[in-house]
Structures are given as structure tokens and as C-alpha cells.
């Protein structure tokens, strides 16, 4: 094979680059259908237009994107179907490399290690928090638990950090495979469909009886579903963080329905704390999430602020988070008399979030898609009334007009109307808020959650 090209210069390019690195195979270019990426450089390789592929006769094309079917059809239409190097071919090469290992494991008995994937995590987000809390709960239940992280990620609280094994980005698959071989037998809990999942799948090919895998789906996104199902043969079970996600996946893919699991997310709250209803002061609105456009649509917060002002609502809006939309929000309030109302707090440590939610009346979420928002559940646990977009998990906890408001994605006018309604009807803050607290305390018990994982999801494996 001459020139090698990865088709897909997006979020999953990293793991395919790592896979080739593991196989001691270099590549020459990326290509991508996104014209804005043409001419840029990713991991030291130039991104070229797909039309340039004809200038590399005999090249090998590796699809490094979740849009595998569409790209295969595109390449077939270009007469390049025979140039595609399938993932199975690469995995066969991985198996050959693994066969050279001197390690030997013949039996599946003995205590299993539980490896939980946090390698692709970008900070203290919902997925990372979920993974860390699961790890802590499983460890307290008597299991040997390791969180797989990446060097350069922010340090976690010490109670979590003591479980973390950090891997370097350079030669990361080789390091992961070697580490996992040394921890056999193990159960792998996959959160990102990234490099760690690929490493666990490589080890599973050589030791199929010694590796069990649970893929956790944290968002209701078909592209994310596709990323997992491309390696579906290496998954034993699928855990969905909401019933809606499970229903959507079962509609789209053929996977043993008995291997699907779901459970309301665990939320620990201060049940002794007494909320006092804000009867006349400024309505306190809270938002806590990454301030990014993708998925979170934090760019719409500037529009929401404008609508709140237009409606003459007496409010204070505290925004906890950081990301590329911070500047947009700052620009929207610059030069206006909003500084007393809008507080940009940056990313707050987990230790401060309970106090943050205790100080709010209303929780807002403007996301385009979610799994089940941990921020929403935490806020509801302290009696904050949710005003949210209609994303996965919302309808499982919010009854329209009874304990909160669900609005169409992108409808900032409707969200502002709901906030105005709560500002004008303060008795609803108590009625709705009390209902929210009861729901979270009844359905999101952390101890019951860990019991469900140990007895139902992991069950016979541990």
C-alpha cells in the first residue's frame, strides 16, 4: 500500500491515529467533507478535499468517522470502493501484534478489575462526574476499580484521583493494551467510544472470555450511537442514561434487547436543608454547563437575556461554566445596565455546586441534545424549578405545568415566558420546587443506583 489517508478529521480522528500508531503504520493525509477544514493541519497531517483522492492512485483510505455508510457510498461513487481499508482488517493486524505478547491468561476465575473510561474527558463535565461517582460507589461496594484518564486532564478531587491511572497521548494504545493485559480479567465500562474502547476491544479479541464490556450512552445523538455500534461486536451490554435514549437505540439497531439497561441517575442531596420560598425579591436563575455552542447551545443565552430584559422581569442570572460562548455573553451585556443582574462565575468546583443550587429559584437549560442533564437533576434536588428544552431525560422527570416547563429546542421566547410566569406566580416556586425535591429523592437514590449496577448490570461478572 502506498499513500494512506484517514477520511474524517473530526472528534474520532484521534483514536484512528492512535490505532495506526499502535500498528506502527504512518499515514499521509486527512480528508474531510467539511470544506472549512481543507488546508488545515491536524496531528501534523494536512487535510485535503475528497476530490484530491484521485491524485493518489493505489492509496489506502481508512474511514475515521461515524458516518461510515455515507462515506463508503461516496467513495464507491468516486470509483474508490476498493481503496477502503476496513476496521476489521486493522483489528486483524492488532490481533497479530497481540499474539506476539508473552502474557498468558487461561482462566476467567479470580476477582475482576473494573476499568472505567475517562480518557477522552475534557474536564469536570457531566460524563466525567457520572464516571467518578460510579467508580467511588463500586469501590465502596468492595470492588477493585480504576478510572482510566489522560495526562494533561485537570486533577479530580482526591477521593476520585486516588483511583485514576493516567495514560500519555503518545503511543497511548500500546500503553493501554499493555496495562489492560496486566489487569486481566476485567470489566470495561466505556463512556466515550474512543481510544480506551479501542484498546479494550483489541484485548478482548485475544482474551474473549476474560474481558466484558458495558458501553454507556450519555447523549441522544445518532452520530454517537453510530460510533459505538461500529464496534458493536465488542460490546456485551449497553447502559443508557435515559429511557428515551434506549428507545431510540432499539429503534435504530439490531442488538439483543435483553442486553440494554437504564436507570435514573444518582443524585446526592442535603435532605435536611429547608428551602425558603423567594416571595418578592429578584427571581434567581441558575445555569451550569459548558459554555459551548455544540449540543449545549450556550450561544442562545445572550438571546435569552435580551428577552428577559424585554419582558421587564426582576431577576438575577448566575451562569457557572466556561467555553467559547463566554465572550459572546460578555459582549451582549457590555455597555448595558446588566452587570448587577448577570453574573459570569466561570467553572465552579464540584464542592461549590450544592451551595450554588441552594441559592437559585429556577434552573434553565437551552441544550439541543443531552443524555439526562446531571445539572438539571442536582438543581431539582434542591427545589429549583426547571425551565428546559425538550431533550432526552427532561420528560422523565418534568411534568409540564406541574413541576416545571419543557420548551421546544431553540425557543428562547417560550423559555422567557415561562421564567416570567414563575416570577409573577411565586407560590408556584414552592409547589413546583417541593415536587422536584420529592421526585429526585425517591428516584435518584445513590445507594440504590450502585446496587442496581452491581446486581443487574455487572451481576455475574463480578
DRENMARNU-177562 format. One record per residue (C-alpha): x, y, z; residue number from 1. Coordinates in steps of 0.5 Angstrom, whole numbers, plus 500, padded with zeros to 3 digits. Layout:
<drenros>
DRENRO   X   Y   Z   k
DRENRO   X   Y   Z NUM
...
</drenros>
This chain:
<drenros>
DRENRO   X   Y   Z   k
DRENRO 500 500 500   1
DRENRO 503 507 498   2
DRENRO 499 513 501   3
DRENRO 495 512 507   4
DRENRO 489 517 508   5
DRENRO 484 518 514   6
DRENRO 477 520 512   7
DRENRO 475 524 518   8
DRENRO 478 530 521   9
DRENRO 473 530 527  10
DRENRO 473 528 534  11
DRENRO 474 521 532  12
DRENRO 480 522 528  13
DRENRO 485 522 535  14
DRENRO 483 514 536  15
DRENRO 484 512 529  16
DRENRO 491 516 529  17
DRENRO 493 512 536  18
DRENRO 491 506 532  19
DRENRO 495 507 527  20
DRENRO 501 509 531  21
DRENRO 500 502 535  22
DRENRO 501 498 529  23
DRENRO 507 502 527  24
DRENRO 503 505 521  25
DRENRO 504 512 519  26
DRENRO 499 516 515  27
DRENRO 500 522 510  28
DRENRO 494 526 510  29
DRENRO 487 527 513  30
DRENRO 481 528 508  31
DRENRO 474 531 510  32
DRENRO 468 533 507  33
DRENRO 468 540 511  34
DRENRO 471 545 507  35
DRENRO 473 549 513  36
DRENRO 478 544 515  37
DRENRO 481 544 508  38
DRENRO 489 546 508  39
DRENRO 489 546 516  40
DRENRO 494 541 519  41
DRENRO 491 536 524  42
DRENRO 496 532 528  43
DRENRO 502 534 524  44
DRENRO 498 532 517  45
DRENRO 495 536 512  46
DRENRO 487 536 511  47
DRENRO 486 535 504  48
DRENRO 479 536 500  49
DRENRO 476 529 498  50
DRENRO 476 531 490  51
DRENRO 484 530 491  52
DRENRO 484 523 493  53
DRENRO 484 521 485  54
DRENRO 491 524 485  55
DRENRO 494 518 490  56
DRENRO 493 512 486  57
DRENRO 493 506 490  58
DRENRO 492 509 496  59
DRENRO 489 506 502  60
DRENRO 483 510 505  61
DRENRO 481 509 513  62
DRENRO 475 512 515  63
DRENRO 476 515 521  64
DRENRO 469 518 522  65
DRENRO 462 515 525  66
DRENRO 459 517 518  67
DRENRO 462 510 515  68
DRENRO 456 508 511  69
DRENRO 455 515 508  70
DRENRO 463 516 506  71
DRENRO 463 508 504  72
DRENRO 458 510 499  73
DRENRO 461 517 497  74
DRENRO 468 513 496  75
DRENRO 464 508 491  76
DRENRO 461 513 487  77
DRENRO 468 516 486  78
DRENRO 471 509 484  79
DRENRO 475 508 490  80
DRENRO 471 503 494  81
DRENRO 477 498 493  82
DRENRO 481 503 497  83
DRENRO 478 503 503  84
DRENRO 481 499 509  85
DRENRO 476 497 514  86
DRENRO 477 497 521  87
DRENRO 476 489 521  88
DRENRO 483 489 517  89
DRENRO 486 494 522  90
DRENRO 484 489 528  91
DRENRO 486 483 525  92
DRENRO 493 487 525  93
DRENRO 492 488 532  94
DRENRO 491 481 534  95
DRENRO 497 479 530  96
DRENRO 501 484 534  97
DRENRO 498 482 541  98
DRENRO 499 475 539  99
DRENRO 507 477 540 100
DRENRO 505 478 547 101
DRENRO 509 474 552 102
DRENRO 503 475 557 103
DRENRO 499 468 558 104
DRENRO 492 468 562 105
DRENRO 488 462 561 106
DRENRO 482 462 566 107
DRENRO 477 467 568 108
DRENRO 477 466 575 109
DRENRO 479 471 581 110
DRENRO 477 478 582 111
DRENRO 476 482 576 112
DRENRO 478 489 576 113
DRENRO 473 495 574 114
DRENRO 476 499 569 115
DRENRO 472 506 568 116
DRENRO 474 510 562 117
DRENRO 475 518 563 118
DRENRO 481 518 558 119
DRENRO 477 523 553 120
DRENRO 474 527 558 121
DRENRO 476 535 557 122
DRENRO 474 537 565 123
DRENRO 469 536 570 124
DRENRO 463 535 566 125
DRENRO 457 531 567 126
DRENRO 460 525 564 127
DRENRO 466 525 568 128
DRENRO 462 527 574 129
DRENRO 458 521 573 130
DRENRO 464 516 572 131
DRENRO 468 519 578 132
DRENRO 461 518 582 133
DRENRO 460 511 580 134
DRENRO 467 509 581 135
DRENRO 467 511 588 136
DRENRO 461 507 589 137
DRENRO 463 501 586 138
DRENRO 470 502 590 139
DRENRO 466 503 597 140
DRENRO 462 496 595 141
DRENRO 468 492 595 142
DRENRO 471 492 588 143
DRENRO 477 494 585 144
DRENRO 476 500 581 145
DRENRO 481 504 576 146
DRENRO 479 511 573 147
DRENRO 483 511 566 148
DRENRO 485 518 565 149
DRENRO 489 522 560 150
DRENRO 496 526 562 151
DRENRO 494 533 562 152
DRENRO 487 533 564 153
DRENRO 485 537 570 154
DRENRO 486 534 577 155
DRENRO 480 531 581 156
DRENRO 478 531 588 157
DRENRO 483 527 592 158
DRENRO 477 522 593 159
DRENRO 477 521 586 160
DRENRO 484 522 584 161
DRENRO 487 516 588 162
DRENRO 483 511 583 163
DRENRO 486 515 577 164
DRENRO 491 512 572 165
DRENRO 493 517 567 166
DRENRO 496 515 560 167
DRENRO 500 519 556 168
DRENRO 497 521 549 169
DRENRO 504 519 545 170
DRENRO 503 511 544 171
DRENRO 497 511 548 172
DRENRO 494 505 545 173
DRENRO 500 501 546 174
DRENRO 501 503 554 175
DRENRO 493 502 555 176
DRENRO 493 495 552 177
DRENRO 500 493 556 178
DRENRO 496 496 562 179
DRENRO 490 492 561 180
DRENRO 493 486 559 181
DRENRO 496 486 566 182
DRENRO 490 487 570 183
DRENRO 486 481 567 184
DRENRO 481 479 568 185
DRENRO 477 486 568 186
DRENRO 470 489 566 187
DRENRO 471 495 562 188
DRENRO 466 501 563 189
DRENRO 466 505 556 190
DRENRO 464 513 556 191
DRENRO 467 516 550 192
DRENRO 467 511 544 193
DRENRO 475 513 544 194
DRENRO 482 510 545 195
DRENRO 480 507 551 196
DRENRO 475 503 548 197
DRENRO 479 501 542 198
DRENRO 484 498 547 199
DRENRO 479 494 551 200
DRENRO 477 491 544 201
DRENRO 484 489 542 202
DRENRO 485 486 549 203
DRENRO 478 483 548 204
DRENRO 480 480 541 205
DRENRO 485 476 544 206
DRENRO 482 474 551 207
DRENRO 475 474 550 208
DRENRO 473 470 556 209
DRENRO 477 475 560 210
DRENRO 474 482 558 211
DRENRO 467 484 559 212
DRENRO 465 491 556 213
DRENRO 459 496 558 214
DRENRO 458 502 554 215
DRENRO 455 507 557 216
DRENRO 451 512 552 217
DRENRO 451 519 555 218
DRENRO 447 523 550 219
DRENRO 441 522 545 220
DRENRO 445 523 538 221
DRENRO 445 518 533 222
DRENRO 453 520 531 223
DRENRO 455 518 538 224
DRENRO 450 512 537 225
DRENRO 454 510 531 226
DRENRO 461 511 534 227
DRENRO 459 505 539 228
DRENRO 456 501 534 229
DRENRO 461 501 529 230
DRENRO 465 497 534 231
DRENRO 458 493 537 232
DRENRO 461 486 537 233
DRENRO 466 488 542 234
DRENRO 460 490 547 235
DRENRO 457 486 552 236
DRENRO 452 491 555 237
DRENRO 449 498 553 238
DRENRO 447 502 559 239
DRENRO 443 508 557 240
DRENRO 443 514 562 241
DRENRO 435 516 560 242
DRENRO 430 511 558 243
DRENRO 429 516 551 244
DRENRO 436 514 549 245
DRENRO 435 507 550 246
DRENRO 428 507 546 247
DRENRO 432 511 540 248
DRENRO 438 506 540 249
DRENRO 433 500 540 250
DRENRO 429 503 534 251
DRENRO 436 504 530 252
DRENRO 440 498 531 253
DRENRO 439 490 532 254
DRENRO 442 489 539 255
DRENRO 440 484 544 256
DRENRO 434 488 548 257
DRENRO 436 484 554 258
DRENRO 443 487 554 259
DRENRO 440 494 555 260
DRENRO 440 497 562 261
DRENRO 438 504 564 262
DRENRO 437 507 571 263
DRENRO 435 514 574 264
DRENRO 442 518 575 265
DRENRO 444 518 582 266
DRENRO 444 525 586 267
DRENRO 446 526 593 268
DRENRO 443 532 596 269
DRENRO 442 535 603 270
DRENRO 436 532 605 271
DRENRO 436 536 612 272
DRENRO 436 543 608 273
DRENRO 430 547 608 274
DRENRO 428 552 602 275
DRENRO 425 558 604 276
DRENRO 421 561 598 277
DRENRO 423 567 595 278
DRENRO 417 571 595 279
DRENRO 418 578 593 280
DRENRO 426 579 591 281
DRENRO 429 578 585 282
DRENRO 428 572 581 283
DRENRO 434 568 582 284
DRENRO 436 564 576 285
DRENRO 442 559 575 286
DRENRO 445 556 569 287
DRENRO 451 551 570 288
DRENRO 454 547 564 289
DRENRO 460 548 559 290
DRENRO 459 555 555 291
DRENRO 460 552 548 292
DRENRO 455 552 542 293
DRENRO 456 545 540 294
DRENRO 450 541 544 295
DRENRO 449 546 550 296
DRENRO 447 552 545 297
DRENRO 450 557 550 298
DRENRO 450 562 545 299
DRENRO 443 563 546 300
DRENRO 444 565 553 301
DRENRO 445 572 550 302
DRENRO 438 572 546 303
DRENRO 435 569 553 304
DRENRO 438 575 557 305
DRENRO 435 580 552 306
DRENRO 428 577 552 307
DRENRO 428 577 560 308
DRENRO 430 585 560 309
DRENRO 425 586 554 310
DRENRO 419 583 559 311
DRENRO 422 587 565 312
DRENRO 423 581 569 313
DRENRO 426 583 576 314
DRENRO 432 577 576 315
DRENRO 439 576 578 316
DRENRO 442 571 573 317
DRENRO 448 567 575 318
DRENRO 452 563 570 319
DRENRO 457 558 572 320
DRENRO 461 555 566 321
DRENRO 467 557 561 322
DRENRO 468 556 554 323
DRENRO 468 560 547 324
DRENRO 461 563 548 325
DRENRO 463 567 555 326
DRENRO 466 572 550 327
DRENRO 459 573 547 328
DRENRO 455 573 553 329
DRENRO 460 578 556 330
DRENRO 459 582 549 331
DRENRO 452 582 550 332
DRENRO 452 585 557 333
DRENRO 458 590 556 334
DRENRO 455 597 556 335
DRENRO 449 596 559 336
DRENRO 446 596 566 337
DRENRO 446 589 567 338
DRENRO 452 588 571 339
DRENRO 448 587 577 340
DRENRO 444 582 574 341
DRENRO 448 578 570 342
DRENRO 454 574 574 343
DRENRO 459 570 570 344
DRENRO 462 566 575 345
DRENRO 467 561 571 346
DRENRO 467 554 572 347
DRENRO 466 552 579 348
DRENRO 469 546 583 349
DRENRO 464 541 585 350
DRENRO 465 542 592 351
DRENRO 461 549 591 352
DRENRO 455 547 587 353
DRENRO 451 545 592 354
DRENRO 451 552 595 355
DRENRO 450 554 588 356
DRENRO 444 551 587 357
DRENRO 441 552 594 358
DRENRO 442 560 592 359
DRENRO 437 559 586 360
DRENRO 430 559 585 361
DRENRO 430 557 577 362
DRENRO 434 552 573 363
DRENRO 435 554 566 364
DRENRO 438 549 560 365
DRENRO 438 551 553 366
DRENRO 441 545 550 367
DRENRO 440 542 543 368
DRENRO 441 535 546 369
DRENRO 443 531 552 370
DRENRO 443 525 556 371
DRENRO 440 526 562 372
DRENRO 443 533 565 373
DRENRO 446 532 572 374
DRENRO 446 539 573 375
DRENRO 438 539 572 376
DRENRO 437 533 577 377
DRENRO 442 537 582 378
DRENRO 438 543 581 379
DRENRO 431 540 582 380
DRENRO 434 536 588 381
DRENRO 435 543 592 382
DRENRO 428 545 589 383
DRENRO 430 549 583 384
DRENRO 424 550 578 385
DRENRO 427 547 572 386
DRENRO 425 551 565 387
DRENRO 429 547 560 388
DRENRO 429 545 553 389
DRENRO 426 538 550 390
DRENRO 432 534 551 391
DRENRO 433 527 553 392
DRENRO 431 526 560 393
DRENRO 427 532 561 394
DRENRO 420 529 560 395
DRENRO 422 523 565 396
DRENRO 423 528 571 397
DRENRO 419 534 569 398
DRENRO 411 534 568 399
DRENRO 409 540 564 400
DRENRO 406 545 569 401
DRENRO 406 541 575 402
DRENRO 414 542 577 403
DRENRO 417 545 571 404
DRENRO 417 547 564 405
DRENRO 419 544 558 406
DRENRO 420 548 551 407
DRENRO 422 547 544 408
DRENRO 429 547 543 409
DRENRO 431 554 541 410
DRENRO 425 557 543 411
DRENRO 428 562 548 412
DRENRO 422 566 547 413
DRENRO 418 561 551 414
DRENRO 423 560 556 415
DRENRO 423 567 558 416
DRENRO 415 567 558 417
DRENRO 416 561 563 418
DRENRO 421 565 567 419
DRENRO 416 571 567 420
DRENRO 411 566 569 421
DRENRO 415 564 575 422
DRENRO 417 571 577 423
DRENRO 409 573 577 424
DRENRO 407 567 581 425
DRENRO 412 566 587 426
DRENRO 407 561 590 427
DRENRO 409 556 584 428
DRENRO 416 556 586 429
DRENRO 415 553 593 430
DRENRO 409 548 590 431
DRENRO 414 546 584 432
DRENRO 420 546 588 433
DRENRO 417 541 593 434
DRENRO 415 537 588 435
DRENRO 422 537 584 436
DRENRO 425 535 591 437
DRENRO 421 529 592 438
DRENRO 422 526 585 439
DRENRO 430 527 586 440
DRENRO 430 524 593 441
DRENRO 425 518 591 442
DRENRO 428 516 584 443
DRENRO 435 518 584 444
DRENRO 438 515 591 445
DRENRO 446 514 590 446
DRENRO 446 507 594 447
DRENRO 440 504 590 448
DRENRO 444 506 584 449
DRENRO 450 503 586 450
DRENRO 446 496 588 451
DRENRO 443 496 581 452
DRENRO 450 497 578 453
DRENRO 453 491 582 454
DRENRO 447 486 582 455
DRENRO 444 488 575 456
DRENRO 449 491 570 457
DRENRO 455 487 573 458
DRENRO 452 482 576 459
DRENRO 455 475 575 460
DRENRO 461 479 572 461
DRENRO 464 481 579 462
</drenros>
